[in-house]
Amino acid sequence: MKKVISILAAGTMTMGLLAGCGSSSESTEEDTSGQAAQEDSADEGSTDAAASDEAETSGNVLIAYYSATGNTEAVANMIADATEGDLFELEPTEPYTDDDLNWSDDNSRVSQEHENEDQRDVELVSTTPENWDSYDTVFIGYPIWWGIAAWPVDHFVEDNDFTGKTVIPFCTSASSGIGDSGELLADMAGTGDWQEGQRFRSSVSDEDVVAWVESLE
């Protein structure tokens, strides 16, 4: 995602310059990429300080998601890897069982919730991540249920203020498109700069997800 990557790159360059002035530091942390600094002993402190600062500046992207069967979670992890963003799983306090998710059973939980909108008030374990105000960009992921976003994401959208944030929906579906799900969530939120969303098939490749992220303005 060009905008997100540009922000992270700018933050890293700035922190790297600051860290260069502190070559006497005795920090022993490893670089955030997992590779130990290969500098000589005189520069080890400044390299490790730069790595620490980079980690602090990489938290301005959040990937919030609800995943019923693991497909949305897989895409969320791919986006997190591509953006170095933070993951935030939306977990119902009463998790859905396999029987609950049986769309073909008119008496299943999701079928009943679909037929009775007042039953879609799904309470979450938590609706707001720590350091919410620090995030500039928020991806919101969900499966498509009957043509709309799975309603466990509703409380997250309703309970948070997206003012000043770029919001990018994404969904997973075997056949349905993303439809108006993103627009409906934007209306529900009432705040934020909501972008056009993207639908991914259940077996989407990492390469396809990364290509989408990099195409974002």
C-alpha distance (Angstrom), angle and dihedral (degrees) to the residues before:
residue distance angle dihedral
M1 . . .
K2 3.81 . .
K3 3.79 97.0 .
V4 3.79 94.6 45.9
I5 3.81 94.1 43.0
S6 3.83 91.0 48.4
I7 3.81 90.2 53.0
L8 3.80 92.2 49.2
A9 3.82 92.5 45.8
A10 3.80 92.5 49.7
G11 3.80 90.9 49.3
T12 3.79 91.8 49.0
M13 3.86 93.1 50.0
T14 3.78 92.0 49.4
M15 3.79 94.3 48.6
G16 3.79 90.8 45.0
L17 3.83 90.5 57.8
L18 3.80 91.4 49.4
A19 3.78 91.7 48.1
G20 3.80 90.7 51.8
C21 3.78 90.0 67.4
G22 3.80 92.4 59.3
S23 3.80 103.3 59.2
S24 3.79 90.8 144.3
S25 3.81 92.0 67.0
E26 3.80 114.7 121.7
S27 3.84 96.6 -152.2
T28 3.81 112.6 148.1
E29 3.82 100.0 -168.0
E30 3.78 118.5 127.7
D31 3.79 124.6 -119.7
T32 3.82 112.4 -84.7
S33 3.82 90.2 -116.2
G34 3.81 88.5 66.0
Q35 3.82 94.6 -110.0
A36 3.79 118.2 119.0
A37 3.80 116.4 -122.8
Q38 3.80 111.0 -95.0
E39 3.80 96.6 -158.8
D40 3.80 123.3 119.0
S41 3.79 118.1 -94.2
A42 3.80 93.8 -91.3
D43 3.83 91.8 60.7
E44 3.81 100.6 36.7
G45 3.79 94.0 93.2
S46 3.81 95.3 52.9
T47 3.83 92.3 45.3
D48 3.78 92.7 52.0
A49 3.80 91.6 45.8
A50 3.81 89.5 53.4
A51 3.81 90.0 51.3
S52 3.78 90.9 50.9
D53 3.80 91.9 49.1
E54 3.81 91.0 48.2
A55 3.79 89.7 55.9
E56 3.78 90.1 52.5
T57 3.80 92.9 51.9
S58 3.81 96.6 47.1
G59 3.79 95.4 74.2
N60 3.81 99.9 84.3
V61 3.83 93.0 96.8
L62 3.81 121.3 73.7
I63 3.78 126.5 -170.9
A64 3.80 108.8 -162.1
Y65 3.78 115.7 -177.2
Y66 3.77 146.8 165.1
S67 3.79 115.0 -150.6
A68 3.79 122.4 -172.5
T69 3.81 99.7 -178.0
G70 3.81 104.4 11.1
N71 3.81 99.4 -94.7
T72 3.79 95.6 103.6
E73 3.80 90.6 43.8
A74 3.80 90.0 55.7
V75 3.81 92.0 53.5
A76 3.81 91.1 44.7
N77 3.79 89.5 55.9
M78 3.80 91.1 50.0
I79 3.80 90.8 52.2
A80 3.80 90.8 47.4
D81 3.81 90.3 53.2
A82 3.81 92.0 48.3
T83 3.82 95.0 48.1
E84 3.83 101.0 28.6
G85 3.79 84.1 -125.7
D86 3.79 130.8 155.0
L87 3.81 122.1 -101.4
F88 3.80 122.9 -133.8
E89 3.79 116.9 -177.2
L90 3.80 117.6 -152.8
E91 3.79 103.5 -138.5
P92 3.82 122.4 -172.6
T93 3.79 112.8 -134.2
E94 3.80 85.0 -132.0
P95 3.81 103.6 44.4
Y96 3.79 120.0 -144.6
T97 3.81 115.4 -108.9
D98 3.79 124.5 -150.6
D99 3.80 88.6 -100.5
D100 3.81 90.1 50.9
L101 3.80 89.3 55.9
N102 3.81 95.4 50.6
W103 3.80 99.4 122.1
S104 3.80 92.4 -175.1
D105 3.80 92.9 60.1
D106 3.79 110.4 83.4
N107 3.80 89.2 -156.7
S108 3.80 96.9 51.8
R109 3.79 120.1 112.9
V110 3.80 96.6 -107.0
S111 3.80 92.3 45.1
Q112 3.78 91.1 52.0
E113 3.81 91.5 46.1
H114 3.78 90.1 49.6
E115 3.79 92.3 51.8
N116 3.82 94.0 42.9
E117 3.79 111.6 44.5
D118 3.80 92.3 -169.1
Q119 3.82 87.9 66.7
R120 3.80 93.2 60.3
D121 3.80 93.5 83.5
V122 3.81 93.9 114.5
E123 3.80 112.1 -176.1
L124 3.81 115.3 -140.5
V125 3.79 130.0 -147.3
S126 3.82 86.9 -125.1
T127 3.80 132.4 -3.6
T128 3.81 101.4 -172.9
P129 3.82 126.1 51.5
E130 3.77 123.0 -142.9
N131 3.82 114.6 -87.2
W132 3.80 91.1 20.1
D133 3.81 91.5 160.6
S134 3.82 91.3 58.2
Y135 3.81 94.7 65.2
D136 3.80 118.1 97.3
T137 3.80 97.3 177.3
V138 3.80 126.5 38.3
F139 3.80 124.1 -170.2
I140 3.80 113.5 -162.3
G141 3.80 117.7 -160.6
Y142 3.78 131.3 -170.2
P143 3.81 143.9 146.2
I144 3.78 118.5 -104.1
W145 3.80 113.8 -107.7
W146 3.81 115.7 -171.4
G147 3.79 91.8 -23.8
I148 3.83 97.6 -49.3
A149 3.79 137.9 80.0
A150 3.80 113.3 -73.5
W151 3.80 103.4 -94.6
P152 3.82 96.7 -126.3
V153 3.83 85.5 82.2
D154 3.81 92.4 58.4
H155 3.80 97.5 85.7
F156 3.80 91.4 50.3
V157 3.80 90.2 53.4
E158 3.80 94.6 43.1
D159 3.80 97.5 43.9
N160 3.81 99.5 51.6
D161 3.79 135.1 69.9
F162 3.82 110.1 -129.9
T163 3.80 95.2 -174.7
G164 3.81 109.7 143.7
K165 3.80 93.2 10.8
T166 3.79 130.0 114.6
V167 3.80 107.8 -133.4
I168 3.80 121.8 -159.3
P169 3.82 119.8 -175.0
F170 3.79 122.7 -154.3
C171 3.78 130.8 176.7
T172 3.77 142.2 -174.4
S173 3.77 124.8 -136.0
A174 3.78 138.7 157.4
S175 3.79 93.0 -137.2
S176 3.82 114.4 -18.1
G177 3.80 120.4 94.9
I178 3.77 124.9 -129.4
G179 3.81 89.5 -99.1
D180 3.79 115.3 171.8
S181 3.79 94.1 -30.1
G182 3.80 94.2 112.3
E183 3.79 93.7 47.1
L184 3.80 91.2 48.7
L185 3.80 90.8 52.6
A186 3.80 90.7 47.7
D187 3.80 89.8 53.4
M188 3.79 89.2 48.3
A189 3.81 91.7 51.5
G190 3.78 97.0 44.4
T191 3.82 90.9 -163.5
G192 3.79 137.6 67.7
D193 3.79 136.8 54.5
W194 3.78 100.8 -81.8
Q195 3.79 117.6 -160.5
E196 3.79 131.1 -158.4
G197 3.78 110.3 -77.9
Q198 3.77 132.6 -132.4
R199 3.79 132.4 -133.8
F200 3.81 120.2 -146.8
R201 3.77 127.6 -164.5
S202 3.77 116.5 -120.0
S203 3.82 93.2 -104.4
V204 3.82 98.0 43.2
S205 3.79 115.7 156.3
D206 3.77 126.0 -121.3
E207 3.80 89.1 -119.5
D208 3.81 92.1 58.0
V209 3.80 92.8 49.4
V210 3.81 92.9 48.0
A211 3.81 90.8 48.1
W212 3.82 89.5 53.8
V213 3.80 92.5 48.7
E214 3.79 91.3 50.1
S215 3.81 91.1 49.5
L216 3.79 93.7 58.8
E217 3.77 117.6 107.0
